[in-house]
Amino acid sequence: MVYALWDTASANMSDTFPSEDAALEEVRLAVQEFGEQAALSWALGSKQARGGLRSIAAGRELIDRAFAIPA
């Protein structure tokens, strides 16, 4: 399974990660360095081995998930 962060404002994939935790770490780092505004347009999704896509979280929910705050 591959995890990807997308910028929903530009519809571009930012990067891929081997785990959800690795992707969430990227969100935490961006927020800590640039503030919450940097990640509010981001979305996290995963691609299953068989090709199916699954949305995990976006915007405020994604930031809360990265910092382990219940949405």
mmCIF file of the N, C-alpha and C atoms, coordinates in Angstrom:
data_MODEL
# 
_entry.id   MODEL 
# 
loop_
_atom_site.group_PDB 
_atom_site.id 
_atom_site.type_symbol 
_atom_site.label_atom_id 
_atom_site.label_alt_id 
_atom_site.label_comp_id 
_atom_site.label_asym_id 
_atom_site.label_entity_id 
_atom_site.label_seq_id 
_atom_site.pdbx_PDB_ins_code 
_atom_site.Cartn_x 
_atom_site.Cartn_y 
_atom_site.Cartn_z 
_atom_site.occupancy 
_atom_site.B_iso_or_equiv 
_atom_site.pdbx_formal_charge 
_atom_site.auth_seq_id 
_atom_site.auth_comp_id 
_atom_site.auth_asym_id 
_atom_site.auth_atom_id 
_atom_site.pdbx_PDB_model_num 
ATOM 1   N N  . MET A 1 1  ? 0.845   -1.165 0.000  1.00 0.00 ? 1  MET A N  1 
ATOM 2   C CA . MET A 1 1  ? 0.000   0.000  0.000  1.00 0.00 ? 1  MET A CA 1 
ATOM 3   C C  . MET A 1 1  ? 0.895   1.234  0.000  1.00 0.00 ? 1  MET A C  1 
ATOM 4   N N  . VAL A 1 2  ? 0.482   2.247  -0.742 1.00 0.00 ? 2  VAL A N  1 
ATOM 5   C CA . VAL A 1 2  ? 1.204   3.506  -0.835 1.00 0.00 ? 2  VAL A CA 1 
ATOM 6   C C  . VAL A 1 2  ? 0.281   4.620  -0.346 1.00 0.00 ? 2  VAL A C  1 
ATOM 7   N N  . TYR A 1 3  ? 0.834   5.562  0.387  1.00 0.00 ? 3  TYR A N  1 
ATOM 8   C CA . TYR A 1 3  ? 0.074   6.709  0.886  1.00 0.00 ? 3  TYR A CA 1 
ATOM 9   C C  . TYR A 1 3  ? 0.547   7.951  0.146  1.00 0.00 ? 3  TYR A C  1 
ATOM 10  N N  . ALA A 1 4  ? -0.382  8.837  -0.173 1.00 0.00 ? 4  ALA A N  1 
ATOM 11  C CA . ALA A 1 4  ? -0.036  10.045 -0.920 1.00 0.00 ? 4  ALA A CA 1 
ATOM 12  C C  . ALA A 1 4  ? -0.697  11.265 -0.312 1.00 0.00 ? 4  ALA A C  1 
ATOM 13  N N  . LEU A 1 5  ? 0.057   12.354 -0.298 1.00 0.00 ? 5  LEU A N  1 
ATOM 14  C CA . LEU A 1 5  ? -0.485  13.654 0.089  1.00 0.00 ? 5  LEU A CA 1 
ATOM 15  C C  . LEU A 1 5  ? -0.762  14.426 -1.187 1.00 0.00 ? 5  LEU A C  1 
ATOM 16  N N  . TRP A 1 6  ? -1.958  14.998 -1.268 1.00 0.00 ? 6  TRP A N  1 
ATOM 17  C CA . TRP A 1 6  ? -2.385  15.784 -2.423 1.00 0.00 ? 6  TRP A CA 1 
ATOM 18  C C  . TRP A 1 6  ? -2.653  17.208 -1.984 1.00 0.00 ? 6  TRP A C  1 
ATOM 19  N N  . ASP A 1 7  ? -2.335  18.151 -2.837 1.00 0.00 ? 7  ASP A N  1 
ATOM 20  C CA . ASP A 1 7  ? -2.730  19.536 -2.630 1.00 0.00 ? 7  ASP A CA 1 
ATOM 21  C C  . ASP A 1 7  ? -4.027  19.716 -3.393 1.00 0.00 ? 7  ASP A C  1 
ATOM 22  N N  . THR A 1 8  ? -5.130  19.830 -2.685 1.00 0.00 ? 8  THR A N  1 
ATOM 23  C CA . THR A 1 8  ? -6.433  19.901 -3.348 1.00 0.00 ? 8  THR A CA 1 
ATOM 24  C C  . THR A 1 8  ? -6.642  21.225 -4.076 1.00 0.00 ? 8  THR A C  1 
ATOM 25  N N  . ALA A 1 9  ? -5.914  22.260 -3.677 1.00 0.00 ? 9  ALA A N  1 
ATOM 26  C CA . ALA A 1 9  ? -6.046  23.553 -4.357 1.00 0.00 ? 9  ALA A CA 1 
ATOM 27  C C  . ALA A 1 9  ? -5.494  23.490 -5.772 1.00 0.00 ? 9  ALA A C  1 
ATOM 28  N N  . SER A 1 10 ? -4.409  22.747 -5.957 1.00 0.00 ? 10 SER A N  1 
ATOM 29  C CA . SER A 1 10 ? -3.789  22.653 -7.283 1.00 0.00 ? 10 SER A CA 1 
ATOM 30  C C  . SER A 1 10 ? -4.049  21.308 -7.962 1.00 0.00 ? 10 SER A C  1 
ATOM 31  N N  . ALA A 1 11 ? -4.651  20.367 -7.230 1.00 0.00 ? 11 ALA A N  1 
ATOM 32  C CA . ALA A 1 11 ? -4.904  19.007 -7.726 1.00 0.00 ? 11 ALA A CA 1 
ATOM 33  C C  . ALA A 1 11 ? -3.615  18.276 -8.090 1.00 0.00 ? 11 ALA A C  1 
ATOM 34  N N  . ASN A 1 12 ? -2.549  18.598 -7.372 1.00 0.00 ? 12 ASN A N  1 
ATOM 35  C CA . ASN A 1 12 ? -1.268  17.936 -7.598 1.00 0.00 ? 12 ASN A CA 1 
ATOM 36  C C  . ASN A 1 12 ? -0.901  17.045 -6.422 1.00 0.00 ? 12 ASN A C  1 
ATOM 37  N N  . MET A 1 13 ? -0.294  15.902 -6.735 1.00 0.00 ? 13 MET A N  1 
ATOM 38  C CA . MET A 1 13 ? 0.211   15.033 -5.687 1.00 0.00 ? 13 MET A CA 1 
ATOM 39  C C  . MET A 1 13 ? 1.523   15.627 -5.183 1.00 0.00 ? 13 MET A C  1 
ATOM 40  N N  . SER A 1 14 ? 1.643   15.787 -3.884 1.00 0.00 ? 14 SER A N  1 
ATOM 41  C CA . SER A 1 14 ? 2.853   16.358 -3.294 1.00 0.00 ? 14 SER A CA 1 
ATOM 42  C C  . SER A 1 14 ? 3.951   15.320 -3.171 1.00 0.00 ? 14 SER A C  1 
ATOM 43  N N  . ASP A 1 15 ? 3.609   14.151 -2.616 1.00 0.00 ? 15 ASP A N  1 
ATOM 44  C CA . ASP A 1 15 ? 4.612   13.112 -2.384 1.00 0.00 ? 15 ASP A CA 1 
ATOM 45  C C  . ASP A 1 15 ? 3.919   11.820 -2.010 1.00 0.00 ? 15 ASP A C  1 
ATOM 46  N N  . THR A 1 16 ? 4.665   10.719 -2.088 1.00 0.00 ? 16 THR A N  1 
ATOM 47  C CA . THR A 1 16 ? 4.157   9.420  -1.659 1.00 0.00 ? 16 THR A CA 1 
ATOM 48  C C  . THR A 1 16 ? 4.996   8.928  -0.483 1.00 0.00 ? 16 THR A C  1 
ATOM 49  N N  . PHE A 1 17 ? 4.383   8.044  0.317  1.00 0.00 ? 17 PHE A N  1 
ATOM 50  C CA . PHE A 1 17 ? 5.006   7.569  1.547  1.00 0.00 ? 17 PHE A CA 1 
ATOM 51  C C  . PHE A 1 17 ? 4.730   6.083  1.726  1.00 0.00 ? 17 PHE A C  1 
ATOM 52  N N  . PRO A 1 18 ? 5.632   5.370  2.390  1.00 0.00 ? 18 PRO A N  1 
ATOM 53  C CA . PRO A 1 18 ? 5.442   3.936  2.590  1.00 0.00 ? 18 PRO A CA 1 
ATOM 54  C C  . PRO A 1 18 ? 4.420   3.597  3.677  1.00 0.00 ? 18 PRO A C  1 
ATOM 55  N N  . SER A 1 19 ? 4.070   4.599  4.514  1.00 0.00 ? 19 SER A N  1 
ATOM 56  C CA . SER A 1 19 ? 3.118   4.348  5.599  1.00 0.00 ? 19 SER A CA 1 
ATOM 57  C C  . SER A 1 19 ? 2.316   5.613  5.889  1.00 0.00 ? 19 SER A C  1 
ATOM 58  N N  . GLU A 1 20 ? 1.179   5.431  6.532  1.00 0.00 ? 20 GLU A N  1 
ATOM 59  C CA . GLU A 1 20 ? 0.378   6.576  6.942  1.00 0.00 ? 20 GLU A CA 1 
ATOM 60  C C  . GLU A 1 20 ? 1.147   7.419  7.950  1.00 0.00 ? 20 GLU A C  1 
ATOM 61  N N  . ASP A 1 21 ? 1.853   6.767  8.862  1.00 0.00 ? 21 ASP A N  1 
ATOM 62  C CA . ASP A 1 21 ? 2.628   7.509  9.863  1.00 0.00 ? 21 ASP A CA 1 
ATOM 63  C C  . ASP A 1 21 ? 3.661   8.416  9.216  1.00 0.00 ? 21 ASP A C  1 
ATOM 64  N N  . ALA A 1 22 ? 4.315   7.951  8.170  1.00 0.00 ? 22 ALA A N  1 
ATOM 65  C CA . ALA A 1 22 ? 5.315   8.767  7.473  1.00 0.00 ? 22 ALA A CA 1 
ATOM 66  C C  . ALA A 1 22 ? 4.655   9.979  6.821  1.00 0.00 ? 22 ALA A C  1 
ATOM 67  N N  . ALA A 1 23 ? 3.487   9.793  6.242  1.00 0.00 ? 23 ALA A N  1 
ATOM 68  C CA . ALA A 1 23 ? 2.761   10.907 5.625  1.00 0.00 ? 23 ALA A CA 1 
ATOM 69  C C  . ALA A 1 23 ? 2.313   11.904 6.692  1.00 0.00 ? 23 ALA A C  1 
ATOM 70  N N  . LEU A 1 24 ? 1.818   11.409 7.811  1.00 0.00 ? 24 LEU A N  1 
ATOM 71  C CA . LEU A 1 24 ? 1.373   12.293 8.887  1.00 0.00 ? 24 LEU A CA 1 
ATOM 72  C C  . LEU A 1 24 ? 2.543   13.062 9.490  1.00 0.00 ? 24 LEU A C  1 
ATOM 73  N N  . GLU A 1 25 ? 3.713   12.467 9.508  1.00 0.00 ? 25 GLU A N  1 
ATOM 74  C CA . GLU A 1 25 ? 4.914   13.170 9.981  1.00 0.00 ? 25 GLU A CA 1 
ATOM 75  C C  . GLU A 1 25 ? 5.209   14.356 9.066  1.00 0.00 ? 25 GLU A C  1 
ATOM 76  N N  . GLU A 1 26 ? 5.031   14.187 7.777  1.00 0.00 ? 26 GLU A N  1 
ATOM 77  C CA . GLU A 1 26 ? 5.222   15.291 6.823  1.00 0.00 ? 26 GLU A CA 1 
ATOM 78  C C  . GLU A 1 26 ? 4.239   16.424 7.103  1.00 0.00 ? 26 GLU A C  1 
ATOM 79  N N  . VAL A 1 27 ? 3.004   16.068 7.425  1.00 0.00 ? 27 VAL A N  1 
ATOM 80  C CA . VAL A 1 27 ? 1.999   17.084 7.764  1.00 0.00 ? 27 VAL A CA 1 
ATOM 81  C C  . VAL A 1 27 ? 2.423   17.823 9.028  1.00 0.00 ? 27 VAL A C  1 
ATOM 82  N N  . ARG A 1 28 ? 2.840   17.087 10.057 1.00 0.00 ? 28 ARG A N  1 
ATOM 83  C CA . ARG A 1 28 ? 3.281   17.719 11.312 1.00 0.00 ? 28 ARG A CA 1 
ATOM 84  C C  . ARG A 1 28 ? 4.439   18.687 11.063 1.00 0.00 ? 28 ARG A C  1 
ATOM 85  N N  . LEU A 1 29 ? 5.415   18.242 10.286 1.00 0.00 ? 29 LEU A N  1 
ATOM 86  C CA . LEU A 1 29 ? 6.579   19.091 10.008 1.00 0.00 ? 29 LEU A CA 1 
ATOM 87  C C  . LEU A 1 29 ? 6.185   20.363 9.268  1.00 0.00 ? 29 LEU A C  1 
ATOM 88  N N  . ALA A 1 30 ? 5.303   20.239 8.285  1.00 0.00 ? 30 ALA A N  1 
ATOM 89  C CA . ALA A 1 30 ? 4.858   21.411 7.523  1.00 0.00 ? 30 ALA A CA 1 
ATOM 90  C C  . ALA A 1 30 ? 4.126   22.402 8.425  1.00 0.00 ? 30 ALA A C  1 
ATOM 91  N N  . VAL A 1 31 ? 3.256   21.898 9.280  1.00 0.00 ? 31 VAL A N  1 
ATOM 92  C CA . VAL A 1 31 ? 2.497   22.772 10.182 1.00 0.00 ? 31 VAL A CA 1 
ATOM 93  C C  . VAL A 1 31 ? 3.436   23.441 11.186 1.00 0.00 ? 31 VAL A C  1 
ATOM 94  N N  . GLN A 1 32 ? 4.372   22.697 11.716 1.00 0.00 ? 32 GLN A N  1 
ATOM 95  C CA . GLN A 1 32 ? 5.304   23.264 12.683 1.00 0.00 ? 32 GLN A CA 1 
ATOM 96  C C  . GLN A 1 32 ? 6.195   24.327 12.051 1.00 0.00 ? 32 GLN A C  1 
ATOM 97  N N  . GLU A 1 33 ? 6.576   24.128 10.801 1.00 0.00 ? 33 GLU A N  1 
ATOM 98  C CA . GLU A 1 33 ? 7.480   25.070 10.147 1.00 0.00 ? 33 GLU A CA 1 
ATOM 99  C C  . GLU A 1 33 ? 6.757   26.267 9.517  1.00 0.00 ? 33 GLU A C  1 
ATOM 100 N N  . PHE A 1 34 ? 5.586   26.011 8.916  1.00 0.00 ? 34 PHE A N  1 
ATOM 101 C CA . PHE A 1 34 ? 4.926   27.054 8.137  1.00 0.00 ? 34 PHE A CA 1 
ATOM 102 C C  . PHE A 1 34 ? 3.543   27.470 8.660  1.00 0.00 ? 34 PHE A C  1 
ATOM 103 N N  . GLY A 1 35 ? 3.043   26.787 9.685  1.00 0.00 ? 35 GLY A N  1 
ATOM 104 C CA . GLY A 1 35 ? 1.721   27.082 10.221 1.00 0.00 ? 35 GLY A CA 1 
ATOM 105 C C  . GLY A 1 35 ? 0.643   26.226 9.568  1.00 0.00 ? 35 GLY A C  1 
ATOM 106 N N  . GLU A 1 36 ? -0.526  26.214 10.181 1.00 0.00 ? 36 GLU A N  1 
ATOM 107 C CA . GLU A 1 36 ? -1.622  25.361 9.722  1.00 0.00 ? 36 GLU A CA 1 
ATOM 108 C C  . GLU A 1 36 ? -2.065  25.663 8.293  1.00 0.00 ? 36 GLU A C  1 
ATOM 109 N N  . GLN A 1 37 ? -1.972  26.914 7.877  1.00 0.00 ? 37 GLN A N  1 
ATOM 110 C CA . GLN A 1 37 ? -2.403  27.298 6.533  1.00 0.00 ? 37 GLN A CA 1 
ATOM 111 C C  . GLN A 1 37 ? -1.684  26.469 5.467  1.00 0.00 ? 37 GLN A C  1 
ATOM 112 N N  . ALA A 1 38 ? -0.464  26.060 5.744  1.00 0.00 ? 38 ALA A N  1 
ATOM 113 C CA . ALA A 1 38 ? 0.317   25.295 4.774  1.00 0.00 ? 38 ALA A CA 1 
ATOM 114 C C  . ALA A 1 38 ? -0.315  23.944 4.447  1.00 0.00 ? 38 ALA A C  1 
ATOM 115 N N  . ALA A 1 39 ? -1.064  23.377 5.378  1.00 0.00 ? 39 ALA A N  1 
ATOM 116 C CA . ALA A 1 39 ? -1.609  22.031 5.177  1.00 0.00 ? 39 ALA A CA 1 
ATOM 117 C C  . ALA A 1 39 ? -3.128  21.980 5.066  1.00 0.00 ? 39 ALA A C  1 
ATOM 118 N N  . LEU A 1 40 ? -3.798  23.103 5.161  1.00 0.00 ? 40 LEU A N  1 
ATOM 119 C CA . LEU A 1 40 ? -5.263  23.080 5.112  1.00 0.00 ? 40 LEU A CA 1 
ATOM 120 C C  . LEU A 1 40 ? -5.817  22.617 3.767  1.00 0.00 ? 40 LEU A C  1 
ATOM 121 N N  . SER A 1 41 ? -5.061  22.762 2.707  1.00 0.00 ? 41 SER A N  1 
ATOM 122 C CA . SER A 1 41 ? -5.541  22.309 1.384  1.00 0.00 ? 41 SER A CA 1 
ATOM 123 C C  . SER A 1 41 ? -5.041  20.908 1.039  1.00 0.00 ? 41 SER A C  1 
ATOM 124 N N  . TRP A 1 42 ? -4.404  20.237 1.980  1.00 0.00 ? 42 TRP A N  1 
ATOM 125 C CA . TRP A 1 42 ? -3.863  18.901 1.733  1.00 0.00 ? 42 TRP A CA 1 
ATOM 126 C C  . TRP A 1 42 ? -4.895  17.818 2.017  1.00 0.00 ? 42 TRP A C  1 
ATOM 127 N N  . ALA A 1 43 ? -4.747  16.707 1.316  1.00 0.00 ? 43 ALA A N  1 
ATOM 128 C CA . ALA A 1 43 ? -5.567  15.520 1.542  1.00 0.00 ? 43 ALA A CA 1 
ATOM 129 C C  . ALA A 1 43 ? -4.652  14.305 1.539  1.00 0.00 ? 43 ALA A C  1 
ATOM 130 N N  . LEU A 1 44 ? -4.991  13.331 2.362  1.00 0.00 ? 44 LEU A N  1 
ATOM 131 C CA . LEU A 1 44 ? -4.235  12.083 2.441  1.00 0.00 ? 44 LEU A CA 1 
ATOM 132 C C  . LEU A 1 44 ? -5.089  10.952 1.918  1.00 0.00 ? 44 LEU A C  1 
ATOM 133 N N  . GLY A 1 45 ? -4.499  10.138 1.069  1.00 0.00 ? 45 GLY A N  1 
ATOM 134 C CA . GLY A 1 45 ? -5.191  8.974  0.542  1.00 0.00 ? 45 GLY A CA 1 
ATOM 135 C C  . GLY A 1 45 ? -4.237  7.805  0.423  1.00 0.00 ? 45 GLY A C  1 
ATOM 136 N N  . SER A 1 46 ? -4.790  6.632  0.183  1.00 0.00 ? 46 SER A N  1 
ATOM 137 C CA . SER A 1 46 ? -3.950  5.455  -0.004 1.00 0.00 ? 46 SER A CA 1 
ATOM 138 C C  . SER A 1 46 ? -4.358  4.730  -1.281 1.00 0.00 ? 46 SER A C  1 
ATOM 139 N N  . LYS A 1 47 ? -3.390  4.065  -1.850 1.00 0.00 ? 47 LYS A N  1 
ATOM 140 C CA . LYS A 1 47 ? -3.636  3.249  -3.036 1.00 0.00 ? 47 LYS A CA 1 
ATOM 141 C C  . LYS A 1 47 ? -3.376  1.799  -2.651 1.00 0.00 ? 47 LYS A C  1 
ATOM 142 N N  . GLN A 1 48 ? -4.415  0.994  -2.796 1.00 0.00 ? 48 GLN A N  1 
ATOM 143 C CA . GLN A 1 48 ? -4.317  -0.413 -2.443 1.00 0.00 ? 48 GLN A CA 1 
ATOM 144 C C  . GLN A 1 48 ? -3.499  -1.155 -3.493 1.00 0.00 ? 48 GLN A C  1 
ATOM 145 N N  . ALA A 1 49 ? -3.005  -2.317 -3.154 1.00 0.00 ? 49 ALA A N  1 
ATOM 146 C CA . ALA A 1 49 ? -2.206  -3.124 -4.070 1.00 0.00 ? 49 ALA A CA 1 
ATOM 147 C C  . ALA A 1 49 ? -2.965  -3.445 -5.355 1.00 0.00 ? 49 ALA A C  1 
ATOM 148 N N  . ARG A 1 50 ? -4.270  -3.592 -5.270 1.00 0.00 ? 50 ARG A N  1 
ATOM 149 C CA . ARG A 1 50 ? -5.085  -3.909 -6.446 1.00 0.00 ? 50 ARG A CA 1 
ATOM 150 C C  . ARG A 1 50 ? -5.494  -2.662 -7.224 1.00 0.00 ? 50 ARG A C  1 
ATOM 151 N N  . GLY A 1 51 ? -5.045  -1.482 -6.779 1.00 0.00 ? 51 GLY A N  1 
ATOM 152 C CA . GLY A 1 51 ? -5.327  -0.264 -7.511 1.00 0.00 ? 51 GLY A CA 1 
ATOM 153 C C  . GLY A 1 51 ? -6.450  0.596  -6.989 1.00 0.00 ? 51 GLY A C  1 
ATOM 154 N N  . GLY A 1 52 ? -7.181  0.124  -5.999 1.00 0.00 ? 52 GLY A N  1 
ATOM 155 C CA . GLY A 1 52 ? -8.262  0.926  -5.438 1.00 0.00 ? 52 GLY A CA 1 
ATOM 156 C C  . GLY A 1 52 ? -7.729  2.099  -4.637 1.00 0.00 ? 52 GLY A C  1 
ATOM 157 N N  . LEU A 1 53 ? -8.418  3.230  -4.708 1.00 0.00 ? 53 LEU A N  1 
ATOM 158 C CA . LEU A 1 53 ? -8.028  4.424  -3.972 1.00 0.00 ? 53 LEU A CA 1 
ATOM 159 C C  . LEU A 1 53 ? -8.961  4.633  -2.781 1.00 0.00 ? 53 LEU A C  1 
ATOM 160 N N  . ARG A 1 54 ? -8.379  5.134  -1.680 1.00 0.00 ? 54 ARG A N  1 
ATOM 161 C CA . ARG A 1 54 ? -9.180  5.386  -0.484 1.00 0.00 ? 54 ARG A CA 1 
ATOM 162 C C  . ARG A 1 54 ? -8.780  6.724  0.105  1.00 0.00 ? 54 ARG A C  1 
ATOM 163 N N  . SER A 1 55 ? -9.757  7.580  0.321  1.00 0.00 ? 55 SER A N  1 
ATOM 164 C CA . SER A 1 55 ? -9.523  8.855  0.974  1.00 0.00 ? 55 SER A CA 1 
ATOM 165 C C  . SER A 1 55 ? -9.455  8.624  2.479  1.00 0.00 ? 55 SER A C  1 
ATOM 166 N N  . ILE A 1 56 ? -8.475  9.242  3.137  1.00 0.00 ? 56 ILE A N  1 
ATOM 167 C CA . ILE A 1 56 ? -8.303  9.054  4.577  1.00 0.00 ? 56 ILE A CA 1 
ATOM 168 C C  . ILE A 1 56 ? -8.731  10.303 5.347  1.00 0.00 ? 56 ILE A C  1 
ATOM 169 N N  . ALA A 1 57 ? -8.183  11.456 4.992  1.00 0.00 ? 57 ALA A N  1 
ATOM 170 C CA . ALA A 1 57 ? -8.523  12.701 5.690  1.00 0.00 ? 57 ALA A CA 1 
ATOM 171 C C  . ALA A 1 57 ? -8.043  13.882 4.861  1.00 0.00 ? 57 ALA A C  1 
ATOM 172 N N  . ALA A 1 58 ? -8.659  15.041 5.111  1.00 0.00 ? 58 ALA A N  1 
ATOM 173 C CA . ALA A 1 58 ? -8.271  16.256 4.394  1.00 0.00 ? 58 ALA A CA 1 
ATOM 174 C C  . ALA A 1 58 ? -8.444  17.470 5.288  1.00 0.00 ? 58 ALA A C  1 
ATOM 175 N N  . GLY A 1 59 ? -7.704  18.526 4.989  1.00 0.00 ? 59 GLY A N  1 
ATOM 176 C CA . GLY A 1 59 ? -7.848  19.796 5.677  1.00 0.00 ? 59 GLY A CA 1 
ATOM 177 C C  . GLY A 1 59 ? -7.672  19.706 7.177  1.00 0.00 ? 59 GLY A C  1 
ATOM 178 N N  . ARG A 1 60 ? -8.596  20.302 7.919  1.00 0.00 ? 60 ARG A N  1 
ATOM 179 C CA . ARG A 1 60 ? -8.538  20.339 9.387  1.00 0.00 ? 60 ARG A CA 1 
ATOM 180 C C  . ARG A 1 60 ? -8.488  18.924 9.971  1.00 0.00 ? 60 ARG A C  1 
ATOM 181 N N  . GLU A 1 61 ? -9.281  18.008 9.405  1.00 0.00 ? 61 GLU A N  1 
ATOM 182 C CA . GLU A 1 61 ? -9.290  16.623 9.895  1.00 0.00 ? 61 GLU A CA 1 
ATOM 183 C C  . GLU A 1 61 ? -7.906  15.982 9.737  1.00 0.00 ? 61 GLU A C  1 
ATOM 184 N N  . LEU A 1 62 ? -7.216  16.270 8.642  1.00 0.00 ? 62 LEU A N  1 
ATOM 185 C CA . LEU A 1 62 ? -5.876  15.732 8.417  1.00 0.00 ? 62 LEU A CA 1 
ATOM 186 C C  . LEU A 1 62 ? -4.894  16.297 9.435  1.00 0.00 ? 62 LEU A C  1 
ATOM 187 N N  . ILE A 1 63 ? -4.952  17.588 9.680  1.00 0.00 ? 63 ILE A N  1 
ATOM 188 C CA . ILE A 1 63 ? -4.056  18.200 10.667 1.00 0.00 ? 63 ILE A CA 1 
ATOM 189 C C  . ILE A 1 63 ? -4.318  17.616 12.048 1.00 0.00 ? 63 ILE A C  1 
ATOM 190 N N  . ASP A 1 64 ? -5.586  17.488 12.426 1.00 0.00 ? 64 ASP A N  1 
ATOM 191 C CA . ASP A 1 64 ? -5.918  16.888 13.724 1.00 0.00 ? 64 ASP A CA 1 
ATOM 192 C C  . ASP A 1 64 ? -5.404  15.459 13.816 1.00 0.00 ? 64 ASP A C  1 
ATOM 193 N N  . ARG A 1 65 ? -5.552  14.712 12.738 1.00 0.00 ? 65 ARG A N  1 
ATOM 194 C CA . ARG A 1 65 ? -5.076  13.324 12.723 1.00 0.00 ? 65 ARG A CA 1 
ATOM 195 C C  . ARG A 1 65 ? -3.558  13.285 12.889 1.00 0.00 ? 65 ARG A C  1 
ATOM 196 N N  . ALA A 1 66 ? -2.862  14.207 12.235 1.00 0.00 ? 66 ALA A N  1 
ATOM 197 C CA . ALA A 1 66 ? -1.395  14.244 12.326 1.00 0.00 ? 66 ALA A CA 1 
ATOM 198 C C  . ALA A 1 66 ? -0.930  14.534 13.740 1.00 0.00 ? 66 ALA A C  1 
ATOM 199 N N  . PHE A 1 67 ? -1.710  15.324 14.459 1.00 0.00 ? 67 PHE A N  1 
ATOM 200 C CA . PHE A 1 67 ? -1.342  15.659 15.837 1.00 0.00 ? 67 PHE A CA 1 
ATOM 201 C C  . PHE A 1 67 ? -2.133  14.822 16.844 1.00 0.00 ? 67 PHE A C  1 
ATOM 202 N N  . ALA A 1 68 ? -2.815  13.773 16.352 1.00 0.00 ? 68 ALA A N  1 
ATOM 203 C CA . ALA A 1 68 ? -3.562  12.825 17.181 1.00 0.00 ? 68 ALA A CA 1 
ATOM 204 C C  . ALA A 1 68 ? -4.629  13.501 18.025 1.00 0.00 ? 68 ALA A C  1 
ATOM 205 N N  . ILE A 1 69 ? -5.302  14.485 17.429 1.00 0.00 ? 69 ILE A N  1 
ATOM 206 C CA . ILE A 1 69 ? -6.427  15.159 18.085 1.00 0.00 ? 69 ILE A CA 1 
ATOM 207 C C  . ILE A 1 69 ? -7.699  14.646 17.441 1.00 0.00 ? 69 ILE A C  1 
ATOM 208 N N  . PRO A 1 70 ? -8.617  14.063 18.199 1.00 0.00 ? 70 PRO A N  1 
ATOM 209 C CA . PRO A 1 70 ? -9.853  13.565 17.607 1.00 0.00 ? 70 PRO A CA 1 
ATOM 210 C C  . PRO A 1 70 ? -10.610 14.672 16.865 1.00 0.00 ? 70 PRO A C  1 
ATOM 211 N N  . ALA A 1 71 ? -11.122 14.324 15.693 1.00 0.00 ? 71 ALA A N  1 
ATOM 212 C CA . ALA A 1 71 ? -11.854 15.303 14.893 1.00 0.00 ? 71 ALA A CA 1 
ATOM 213 C C  . ALA A 1 71 ? -13.254 15.470 15.423 1.00 0.00 ? 71 ALA A C  1 
# 
